């Protein structure tokens, strides 16, 4: 493990950033200003560091390494006053944000520093709040031609192997609301039972078949799940309202026809959050990243193209025309947990992967 990447990871993880990302963002911006010749912006979107003025057609950055420096709230054991608790043992660094995703961010920062090719590194705010930072950056014109998002892709094809994700699912959270008319439960015929209307909508939802998509010969299947239902105000009152909450995992292309549940005029549907899926649209770029991943790992390891079940900032960028893959140190089951950790040797590997990608794809 290169000492510098390890130390930077420790510093990043120690900075609280679940409520206010300003301190972490300023640390990152100052590091780029001190350690590199990049042009650095620190805005409401996050931190963007650019080297070189040679852009691709359309005045777009050629290549960006993309991460985020916000984290989900820590468990009590992960916080000590105003700092996050760090622990290192058995070659792993434990602490909130170590896997998701300050470790991979540190590797990207040093890969950028140690190469000469033109490239951009972006670390956004608000990824955990639905991609707030990347969406602000997109509004300001950020749309690189290619991007490697440093979210987790290690341990998908085999334990310890850092793979390349060429697609991930999106997430659409929504609510179906059924309206009725309250009445005394002793005379139910004098009212309209909203729970019954919601039950009819549930029948429609259960019959929906989630769509599938194929990305670079890999299958990605969506899902839909009712995660809550609430209605009624008292045991002796006909319910006048009932709400159904829905978690839908989307794939590139078609969506589940949830609106079909509103065929009854007394049922409405509202989308609460819609995080887009991602599909890599350039097999040559994906192969370049996979080759870089293979070169950075032992011959016994065979990284593969994989898919991820959850959304990342790659979805927002892909929606704007950026060709994306996901490649990073986090393993399944590490992010957002009380025992969140990242392998320090894998961070060293990600440093080599990112540096190789910059040298292969970035503009000299």
Secondary structure, DSSP 4 states (H G I P E B T S, - for coil): --HHHHHHHHHHHHS--SS--HHHHHHHHHHHHHH---EEEEETTEEEEEE-S--BTTTB-SEEEEEE---PPPPGGGEETTEE--EEETTEEESTTIIIIIHHHHHHHHHHHT--SBEEEEEES-GGGTSHHHHHHHHTT---SEEEE-S--BTSSSTT-B-EEEEE-EEEEEEEEEE-B--BGGGGGGSB-HHHHHHHHHHHHHH----EEEETTEEEE-EEEEEEEEE-SSTTB--SEEEEEEEEEE-SS----GGGGG-STTEEEEEEEEE--EE---HHHHHHHHHHHHHTS-TT----EEEESS--THHHHHHTT-EEEE--S-BTTTTTSTT-EEEHHHHHHHHHHHHHHHHHHSB-
